[in-house]
Amino acid sequence: MRRILFAILVLSLCIVIVGLSRSLYDLWKKQDLIISYQKQLAKQKNENQALKQKLSKTYDPRFVEEQARDNLFLSKPGEQSILIPSELLISSNSAKPIEDLTPNWRKWWNLFF
């Protein structure tokens, strides 16, 4: 009789220990999840702050004037707009780098030998 009670007691304690272990494991995983969400929240707050700064910059009259001049080609009263042909402009984009047509295996060969 004592052995049966002892076996039932040991079995019930094992069930309780397994249940508590599983609960601790779940809590540990949830804590990692909370930490990752807190990092995402901090990142989103920083991005939101940067966007708010950009938005407040757009209300500045100088920014509006700059955008009107650059993108819409508008000018102030009394000013004249001059359009320069693109052929006359010297830009770094027009100078394309010369492509090396040497095969890769030859480059490796030259590197090592």
N, C-alpha and C positions, 0 to 999 in steps of 0.2 A: 504494500500500500504506500509506504514511504517512497519507494522507488518510482512509482507512478506519479505521485505528487511532485517529486524532484524533477522528473522528466518533463512534466507539464510546466513547471516553473522555469526550467532551463529553456524550453521551447518558446514560451511566452516572452522571456527576456531576450532571446535571439530575435524574435519578431520585432520587439520594441527597438532593439539596437539597429536593426536593418532599416526600420522606418525613420529613426532619428538620423542615421547616416545619409539616407536618401534626401531627407529634408535639408540637412547641412549642405549637401552637394548642390541642390536646387538653389539655395540661398547664395552660395558662392557663385554660381553661374549668373544669377540675376544681378549680383553686385558687379560683375564684369560688364553685363549689359548696361547697367546704369552708368558706369564709368565711360563706356563708349558713347552713350547718348549725351553725356555731359560734355565730352570733347566735341561732338558734333554741334551741340548748342553753342559752345564758345566760338567755334569756327563760324557758325551762321551769324552770331552777334557781331563778330568782327566784319564780316562781309556786309551786314546790314548797316553798320556804322560807316563803312567806306561808301556805300551807295547813298546814304543820307548826305555825306559830304559832297558827293558829286551832284546830287540834286540841289543842295543849297548853292552850289557854284553856278548852276544854270539860271538862278534868279538874278545873278549879277548882270547889270546892264552892259558891262564891258564884254562879258562872255557872249551875250546875245549879239552884240555888234560884231564881235570877231567871227561868230558862226555865220552871220549874214554876209559878211565880206568874203569869207573863205568859201563857203559852200554855195551861196546863192549869187555871188558876184555882184552884190549891191554896193553902192557907194553913197557917201554923204552928199547933200546938196552942194553944188559948186565944185565937186571933184569930178575928174574924168577917169574913166577906166581904160587901161591900155592892155590889149591882149597881145602877148608875144607868141609867135609861132613856135611849135614844139621842136622844129628843126634847129632853131637857134639856141635852145636851152641845152646846156651841157650838164648831163646828170651822170651819177655813178652807175645808174641802172643800165645805161646804154653801152657801157664798156663791159662786155661779157667776158668772163675768164676763158682762156683757151683750154679746151678739153684735151686731156691726155688720152690718146687712143691706144696706148700700150695695154695689152691684155694683162689681167691680174697675175697670171702665173709668171709672166716675165718680170713684173714688179717684185714679186716675192723672190724670184731667182736672183735679181739684181741686189736685193736687200741682203741676202745671205751669202752670195758668192761674189 
